[in-house]
Every structure is written in C-alpha cells, then in structure tokens.
C-alpha cells in the first residue's frame, strides 16, 4: 500500500507502531524530524527512513513549510486497526 502524506507546519503524526507491517518513508518536500524508538533524526528531501514492524515511529514538522512524504507499507496486513498509538495530539485511540 502506498500513501502520499502531508504534515502541516508545526504538526506531527502520532507516535505509533504496527504488528503486521513495516514502512518506508521517503521525504519529497520539506524538512522533517523522524523519531524511531525514541531517537530523533532530521530528514531532508530524498532521505529515506526504514521502519521495521514493531518499531515505534513518528514524523514531525518543526518548520513553517509543509512536509510531504511517500509511505510504502509492506507486510501481511494493511488495515488502519493495526495502528497502535502511544501518543496522539488528536486524541485518537
């Protein structure tokens, strides 16, 4: 499954992990901070983050311009109910 995701300025996605899938994120616009199992790293256009199944992850936009990335999911199941949220700014479960 492939998604194009935008992160608004000063926005971030939930800190989460998955039981049944891994992901690869490629930054195509902007500058992002990606957290993998508690370690933050800055990513620029063209950079790729590999997120193995079970690894806690989050992307954050600390800039005033949007961040766009392409997410490629691979594994055995791609349903939204495979998202285990640890922290979420939007109070989703």
Buried (B, 14 or more C-beta within 10 A) or exposed (E): EEEEEEBEEEBBBBBBBBEBBBBBBBBBEBBBBBBBEEEEEEBEBEBEBEBBBEBBBBBBBEBEEEBBBBBEBEBEEEEEEBBBBEEBEEEEE
